[in-house]
């Protein structure tokens, strides 16, 4: 199978490229170039995916069986109040890919987000109504609608808050930010009134590859092992990496008025994930343990 993966040097892209099936031919696309250890020169294509002409030329040249579209602006706070600046990347580009896949009878997997939901106590199912509370989520809803309209056989995957080791120089995630600050002996303020279901990026990658090979369609939520508050998530991170959790200070969301609003509580039921893909996601502690093992292996390789 020939696969074109956009956003190849992002967090999810890194883990997906490290868990490919050797029988697949995977082409990774990213705007700022490759990352050491995750892509080889023969399969990496530096490309601004918003350039329509170059993107269509690449699609014609590679002629993929599957396009996995993971590229997007992922900063919720950068997009808030500035939707139009990111509409091309986050909405028009997935629509372009959906149209190309439909007209060429190819498979599209579109990576959306849990941000399409507004938050509630009971778990969201794959067909739950969307109700975004920030502009990032609103753009994701727009993109989902346009992708579905252009290519009804698209598989839309909505991963929840993902964590893992990013490529060097790429945007981090709460876990890597906490580790960096705690190792530097800095105090870390974490909200205690937001609950999520953190997803280890390695599990997300495995699930997405299984979905690709299973030829699934429709919408699939993808959550982590169990719900935790962000405060407890930070404390679990500190313990997993033998860091001082006394440096972690609880705050309320209202103490961060300059940030975009976030859902207070987001849970996924993961039923389709388990029933159709046989994916059992790791608990937060297990995922953090995997991250520590990855770091130890990397450090051992540098000795």
C-alpha positions in Angstrom: 0.0 0.0 0.0 1.3 3.5 -0.9 0.5 6.0 1.8 0.9 9.8 1.8 1.1 11.2 5.3 0.9 14.9 5.9 2.2 16.5 9.1 4.8 13.8 9.1 7.2 15.5 11.5 4.5 16.4 14.1 3.9 14.4 17.2 1.4 11.9 15.7 3.4 11.8 12.5 6.6 10.8 14.4 4.9 7.9 16.1 3.1 6.8 12.9 6.4 6.7 11.0 8.0 4.6 13.8 5.2 2.0 13.6 4.7 1.5 9.8 4.1 -1.9 8.3 7.2 -2.8 6.3 5.0 -3.8 3.4 3.7 -0.2 3.1 5.4 2.5 1.1 5.0 5.7 3.2 5.7 9.2 1.9 6.0 11.8 4.6 5.1 15.4 3.9 6.0 18.3 6.1 6.5 22.0 5.6 9.8 22.6 7.4 11.8 19.5 6.3 12.6 16.1 7.8 13.5 15.1 11.3 16.5 13.0 12.1 15.6 9.4 12.8 12.0 9.5 11.7 12.2 9.9 7.9 14.7 8.8 5.3 15.5 11.0 2.3 13.8 8.8 -0.2 10.3 9.1 1.4 10.4 12.6 2.8 8.9 15.5 0.8 9.3 19.1 2.1 6.1 20.9 1.0 3.8 23.7 2.0 0.6 21.7 1.8 -1.4 24.9 1.3 0.2 25.4 -2.1 -2.5 23.9 -4.3 -0.4 23.5 -7.4 2.5 21.7 -5.7 0.1 19.6 -3.6 -1.8 18.4 -6.7 1.5 17.7 -8.5 2.7 15.6 -5.5 -0.5 13.6 -5.4 -0.2 12.9 -9.1 3.4 11.9 -8.8 3.1 9.7 -5.7 -0.4 8.4 -6.6 -1.1 7.1 -3.1 -3.7 4.5 -2.2 -4.3 6.3 1.1 -3.9 9.9 2.2 -3.6 10.4 6.0 -4.0 14.1 6.6 -2.6 15.0 10.0 -1.2 18.5 9.1 -2.9 21.4 10.7 -2.2 24.4 13.0 -2.7 22.7 16.4 -2.3 25.7 18.7 -5.7 26.4 20.2 -4.6 29.8 21.5 -3.0 30.9 18.2 -6.2 30.3 16.3 -8.5 31.9 18.9 -9.8 35.2 17.4 -7.8 34.6 14.3 -9.7 32.0 12.4 -9.4 33.4 8.9 -5.6 33.3 9.1 -5.8 29.5 9.5 -8.8 28.6 7.4 -6.7 27.7 4.4 -4.5 25.2 6.3 -7.2 23.8 8.6 -10.2 23.7 6.3 -9.5 24.4 2.6 -6.5 22.0 2.5 -8.4 18.9 3.9 -11.2 19.8 1.5 -8.8 19.8 -1.5 -7.4 16.4 -0.4 -10.9 15.0 0.0 -11.9 16.1 -3.5 -8.8 14.6 -5.0 -9.3 11.3 -3.2 -12.9 11.1 -4.2 -12.2 11.8 -7.9 -9.3 9.3 -7.9 -11.1 6.6 -5.9 -8.5 6.8 -3.1 -8.9 6.5 0.7 -8.7 9.6 2.9 -8.1 9.5 6.7 -8.7 13.0 8.2 -7.3 13.6 11.7 -9.7 15.9 13.5 -9.9 16.6 17.2 -11.9 16.2 20.4 -12.2 20.0 20.3 -15.3 19.6 18.1 -17.1 18.8 21.4 -18.0 21.3 24.1 -17.6 19.0 27.2 -19.9 17.0 29.3 -19.9 14.4 32.1 -21.0 11.4 30.1 -18.7 9.9 27.4 -19.1 11.1 23.8 -19.9 8.5 21.2 -18.7 8.6 17.6 -22.0 10.2 16.5 -22.5 12.6 19.4 -23.5 16.2 18.4 -20.6 18.6 18.1 -20.5 21.9 20.1 -17.1 23.5 20.0 -16.2 26.2 22.6 -13.2 27.7 20.8 -12.2 28.8 17.3 -9.9 25.8 16.8 -12.8 23.4 17.3 -15.0 25.5 15.0 -12.5 25.2 12.2 -12.3 21.4 12.8 -16.1 21.2 12.5 -16.0 23.2 9.3 -13.3 20.9 7.9 -15.2 17.7 8.9 -18.3 19.0 7.1 -16.5 19.9 3.9 -14.5 16.6 3.9 -17.6 14.5 4.4 -19.4 16.4 1.6 -16.5 16.0 -0.8 -15.7 12.4 0.0 -18.4 10.4 2.0 -16.1 7.4 2.4 -13.6 9.4 4.4 -12.5 8.1 7.8 -12.5 11.0 10.4 -10.5 10.3 13.5 -10.9 12.5 16.6 -8.0 11.9 19.0 -8.2 13.5 22.4 -5.3 15.3 24.1 -2.1 13.4 22.8 1.2 13.2 24.6 4.6 11.7 23.7 8.1 12.8 22.6 8.0 15.3 19.7 10.8 15.6 17.1 13.5 18.0 18.1 12.5 21.6 17.6 8.8 20.8 17.1 5.9 21.9 19.3 5.7 20.1 22.6 2.7 18.9 24.6 1.7 19.3 28.2 3.8 16.3 29.3 7.1 17.5 27.7 6.5 21.0 28.9 6.0 19.8 32.5 9.1 17.6 32.3 11.2 20.4 31.0 10.1 22.9 33.7 10.3 20.4 36.6 13.8 19.3 35.6 14.8 22.9 35.7 13.3 23.2 39.2 10.6 25.6 38.0 7.2 25.8 39.5 4.4 24.5 37.3 0.8 25.8 37.5 -1.8 23.4 36.3 -5.6 23.8 36.2 -7.4 21.4 38.5 -10.9 21.9 37.0 -10.4 20.5 33.5 -10.7 16.7 33.0 -9.6 14.9 29.9 -8.6 11.4 28.8 -5.0 11.6 27.7 -3.9 9.5 24.8 -0.4 8.2 24.3 0.6 9.0 20.8 2.0 5.5 20.2 -1.5 4.1 20.8 -3.0 6.6 18.4 -0.5 5.6 15.7 -1.2 1.9 16.1 -5.0 2.5 16.0 -4.8 4.7 12.9 -2.7 2.2 11.0 -5.1 -0.6 11.9 -8.0 1.6 10.7 -6.2 2.2 7.4 -5.7 -1.5 6.8 -9.3 -2.3 7.9 -10.7 0.2 5.4 -13.1 1.8 7.9 -15.2 4.8 7.1 -17.3 7.2 9.1 -16.2 8.9 12.4 -14.2 7.4 15.2 -13.4 8.9 18.6 -10.0 8.0 20.0 -9.5 8.5 23.8 -6.9 7.4 26.3 -7.2 4.9 29.1 -9.1 6.8 31.8 -10.3 10.3 32.6 -8.0 12.4 34.8 -7.8 16.1 35.7 -4.9 18.0 34.2 -3.6 18.5 37.7 -3.5 14.7 38.3 -2.0 14.2 34.8 0.9 16.6 35.8 1.4 14.8 39.1 1.5 11.4 37.3 4.1 12.8 34.9 6.3 14.0 37.8 6.1 10.5 39.5 6.8 8.7 36.2 10.0 10.7 35.7 11.1 10.9 39.4 10.5 14.6 39.5 9.4 16.8 42.4 5.6 17.0 42.3 5.7 19.6 45.1 6.5 22.1 42.4 3.1 21.5 40.8 0.6 24.1 41.9 -3.2 23.8 41.3 -5.0 26.7 39.8 -8.4 27.3 38.3 -9.2 27.9 34.6 -10.4 31.4 35.5 -6.8 32.2 36.6 -5.8 32.0 32.9 -8.1 34.6 31.3 -5.9 35.2 28.2 -6.1 31.6 27.0 -8.8 30.3 24.6 -11.7 28.5 26.4 -11.4 24.7 26.8 -14.1 22.1 27.5 -14.2 21.4 31.3 -14.8 17.6 30.8 -14.2 15.4 27.8 -14.6 11.6 27.8 -14.8 9.1 24.9 -16.4 5.7 25.1 -13.8 4.1 22.7 -16.4 1.3 21.8 -15.7 1.2 18.1 -12.0 1.5 18.7 -12.0 -1.6 20.8 -14.6 -3.6 18.9 -13.4 -3.0 15.3 -9.7 -2.4 15.7 -9.0 -4.5 18.9 -7.1 -1.5 20.3 -6.7 -1.4 24.1 -5.3 2.0 25.0 -2.8 2.4 27.8 -3.6 4.0 31.1 -2.0 7.4 31.7 0.6 5.8 33.9 1.4 3.1 31.3 1.8 5.7 28.6 4.1 7.8 30.7 6.1 4.7 31.4 6.5 4.1 27.7 7.8 7.7 27.3 10.4 7.1 30.0 11.5 3.9 28.3 11.8 5.7 25.0 14.0 8.4 26.5 16.2 5.9 28.3 16.7 4.0 25.0 17.6 7.2 23.2 20.0 8.2 25.9 21.6 4.7 25.8 22.1 5.0 22.1 24.0 8.3 22.5 26.4 6.8 25.0 
